Amino acid sequence: MTRSFKIAAAVVALGLAGGAYFLGQEHAFAQMTHGSGMDHSAMHAQMHGEGGSVDHSAMGMPGLRGMDATDQESTELAIMFDGFKTMTRTVENLENGIRTVTASSDPEVMDALVSHVTGMIARVEEGRDPKIMVQSPTLDIFFMRGENLVNEIEITDQGIVVTQTTDDPELVAALHKHAGEVTRMAEGGMDALHQMMAER
């Protein structure tokens, strides 16, 4: 397990807040509702609390909380979902992993993004699954085999650059899949999250 941070001095002001975690979104909630007969509409209502879809702001959305997630982590997720239109993202699928570049034109969203990504990669390395209610099942393998990942994070003028590589073919496939899931959410926000949950 190797992690390399290369942080450009010009962007240290982004403020790498401690804690936080990484982009991804859907498994514990699916576990909680699997086999319960709860359809997507009911899941949507439960995730948003009483009144369901009255307010589509992500702030305060119960589904962004987790069994081992801090309030700060949940707040950062909400900031990113609410500010998804300010975000840009590119993904390069490598033979042995991925290289992604993600950024936001909004300083608050960028701060949340940096803290989220660095914090989640730290969680993967420590095997500490936050079990966010809407977390993707794709993340499970990362928490089980995180020691087989080599993670490099660099903050540049273009955004936060993450390179993750491994010799484990199943981890490579999961990296490719999850990168696509994150891109869908970066492009579509909460609507994309709801669509992916309905597809499961």
C-alpha positions as CSV (number, residue, x, y, z in Angstrom):
1,M,0.0,0.0,0.0
2,T,1.6,3.2,-1.1
3,R,0.2,6.7,-1.2
4,S,2.1,9.7,-2.7
5,F,1.0,13.3,-2.1
6,K,2.3,15.9,-4.5
7,I,0.7,19.2,-3.5
8,A,1.5,22.3,-5.5
9,A,2.4,25.2,-3.2
10,A,0.1,27.5,-5.1
11,V,-3.0,25.6,-4.1
12,V,-2.2,24.6,-0.5
13,A,-4.8,27.3,0.3
14,L,-7.5,24.8,-0.8
15,G,-7.2,23.5,2.8
16,L,-7.0,19.8,3.1
17,A,-9.4,19.4,6.0
18,G,-8.9,16.2,8.0
19,G,-11.3,13.4,8.1
20,A,-13.7,13.3,5.2
21,Y,-13.6,10.6,2.6
22,F,-14.0,9.8,-1.1
23,L,-16.5,10.0,-3.9
24,G,-18.9,7.1,-4.3
25,Q,-22.5,6.6,-3.2
26,E,-25.0,3.7,-2.6
27,H,-24.5,0.2,-0.7
28,A,-25.5,0.3,2.9
29,F,-28.9,1.7,2.0
30,A,-29.3,-1.0,-0.6
31,Q,-28.4,-3.6,2.1
32,M,-30.9,-2.1,4.5
33,T,-33.7,-2.2,2.0
34,H,-32.7,-5.4,0.0
35,G,-35.4,-8.0,0.3
36,S,-37.8,-5.6,2.1
37,G,-40.0,-5.0,-1.0
38,M,-39.2,-1.3,-0.9
39,D,-39.3,0.1,-4.4
40,H,-37.3,3.0,-5.7
41,S,-40.1,5.6,-4.9
42,A,-40.1,4.4,-1.3
43,M,-36.3,4.4,-1.1
44,H,-36.3,8.0,-2.5
45,A,-38.8,9.1,0.1
46,Q,-36.9,7.5,2.9
47,M,-33.6,9.0,1.7
48,H,-35.1,12.5,1.7
49,G,-37.1,12.1,4.9
50,E,-40.7,12.9,5.4
51,G,-42.2,14.6,2.3
52,G,-39.9,12.8,-0.1
53,S,-38.9,14.9,-3.0
54,V,-40.2,18.3,-1.8
55,D,-36.7,19.7,-1.5
56,H,-34.1,18.3,-3.9
57,S,-31.2,20.1,-2.1
58,A,-28.7,17.4,-0.8
59,M,-28.1,19.3,2.4
60,G,-29.6,17.4,5.3
61,M,-30.5,14.4,3.1
62,P,-30.5,11.3,5.4
63,G,-29.2,9.1,2.7
64,L,-25.8,10.9,2.8
65,R,-25.2,9.8,6.3
66,G,-23.5,6.6,7.3
67,M,-22.8,4.1,10.1
68,D,-19.2,5.4,10.3
69,A,-19.3,8.8,8.6
70,T,-18.8,12.1,10.4
71,D,-21.1,15.1,10.0
72,Q,-18.4,16.8,8.1
73,E,-18.1,14.0,5.6
74,S,-21.9,14.0,5.0
75,T,-21.9,17.8,4.7
76,E,-19.1,17.6,2.1
77,L,-21.1,15.1,0.1
78,A,-24.1,17.5,0.1
79,I,-21.9,20.4,-0.9
80,M,-20.6,18.4,-3.9
81,F,-24.0,17.2,-5.0
82,D,-25.6,20.7,-4.7
83,G,-22.6,22.2,-6.6
84,F,-22.2,19.5,-9.2
85,K,-22.8,22.0,-12.1
86,T,-19.6,23.7,-11.1
87,M,-17.6,20.5,-11.5
88,T,-15.5,19.1,-14.4
89,R,-14.0,15.7,-14.6
90,T,-11.9,13.6,-16.9
91,V,-11.1,9.9,-16.5
92,E,-8.3,7.9,-18.2
93,N,-8.7,4.1,-17.8
94,L,-5.2,2.6,-17.5
95,E,-4.3,-1.0,-18.0
96,N,-3.6,-1.3,-14.3
97,G,-6.0,1.3,-12.9
98,I,-7.2,4.9,-13.4
99,R,-6.1,8.5,-13.6
100,T,-8.8,11.1,-12.9
101,V,-8.8,14.9,-12.8
102,T,-11.7,16.5,-11.0
103,A,-12.2,20.2,-10.3
104,S,-14.8,22.8,-9.4
105,S,-15.0,26.5,-10.3
106,D,-16.6,27.1,-6.8
107,P,-14.0,27.3,-4.0
108,E,-16.3,25.8,-1.4
109,V,-17.1,22.8,-3.7
110,M,-13.4,22.4,-4.5
111,D,-12.5,22.4,-0.8
112,A,-15.1,19.8,-0.1
113,L,-13.9,17.7,-3.1
114,V,-10.3,17.8,-2.0
115,S,-11.1,16.9,1.6
116,H,-13.6,14.1,0.4
117,V,-11.1,12.5,-2.0
118,T,-8.1,12.6,0.4
119,G,-10.2,11.4,3.3
120,M,-11.8,8.5,1.5
121,I,-8.5,7.3,0.1
122,A,-7.2,7.3,3.7
123,R,-10.3,5.3,4.7
124,V,-9.6,2.8,1.9
125,E,-6.0,2.4,3.1
126,E,-7.2,1.8,6.6
127,G,-10.1,-0.5,5.7
128,R,-12.6,1.9,7.4
129,D,-15.8,1.7,5.4
130,P,-18.1,4.7,6.2
131,K,-21.1,2.7,5.1
132,I,-22.9,5.7,3.6
133,M,-26.6,4.8,3.1
134,V,-26.5,5.5,-0.7
135,Q,-22.9,4.2,-1.2
136,S,-22.1,2.1,-4.3
137,P,-21.6,-1.6,-3.9
138,T,-18.6,-1.2,-6.1
139,L,-16.7,0.3,-3.2
140,D,-16.8,-2.9,-1.1
141,I,-13.8,-4.5,-2.8
142,F,-11.7,-1.4,-2.1
143,F,-12.2,-1.7,1.7
144,M,-11.5,-5.4,1.5
145,R,-8.3,-5.2,-0.6
146,G,-7.1,-1.6,-0.1
147,E,-3.6,-2.8,0.7
148,N,-3.3,-3.8,-3.0
149,L,-3.8,-0.3,-4.3
150,V,-1.1,2.3,-5.0
151,N,-2.7,5.8,-4.6
152,E,-1.2,9.0,-5.8
153,I,-2.9,12.4,-5.2
154,E,-1.7,15.6,-6.8
155,I,-3.4,19.0,-6.5
156,T,-2.7,21.2,-9.6
157,D,-4.2,24.2,-11.3
158,Q,-6.3,21.7,-13.3
159,G,-7.8,20.2,-10.2
160,I,-7.2,17.2,-7.9
161,V,-5.4,14.4,-9.9
162,V,-5.8,10.9,-8.5
163,T,-3.9,7.9,-9.9
164,Q,-4.8,4.5,-8.5
165,T,-3.0,1.4,-9.8
166,T,-2.9,-2.3,-8.8
167,D,-1.8,-5.7,-9.9
168,D,-5.2,-7.1,-8.9
169,P,-7.5,-7.5,-12.0
170,E,-10.7,-7.4,-10.0
171,L,-9.6,-4.2,-8.4
172,V,-8.7,-2.7,-11.8
173,A,-12.3,-3.6,-13.0
174,A,-13.8,-2.0,-9.9
175,L,-11.7,1.1,-10.4
176,H,-12.9,1.5,-13.9
177,K,-16.5,1.0,-12.9
178,H,-16.4,3.3,-9.9
179,A,-14.7,6.1,-11.9
180,G,-17.7,5.9,-14.3
181,E,-20.1,6.1,-11.4
182,V,-18.5,9.1,-10.0
183,T,-18.4,10.8,-13.5
184,R,-22.2,10.2,-13.8
185,M,-22.8,11.9,-10.4
186,A,-20.4,14.8,-11.3
187,E,-22.4,15.3,-14.5
188,G,-25.9,14.7,-13.1
189,G,-25.9,15.3,-9.4
190,M,-28.7,13.8,-7.3
191,D,-30.7,12.8,-10.4
192,A,-27.9,10.6,-11.5
193,L,-27.6,9.0,-8.1
194,H,-31.3,8.2,-8.0
195,Q,-31.1,6.7,-11.5
196,M,-28.2,4.5,-10.6
197,M,-30.0,3.3,-7.5
198,A,-33.0,2.5,-9.6
199,E,-30.8,0.5,-12.0
200,R,-29.6,-1.9,-9.2
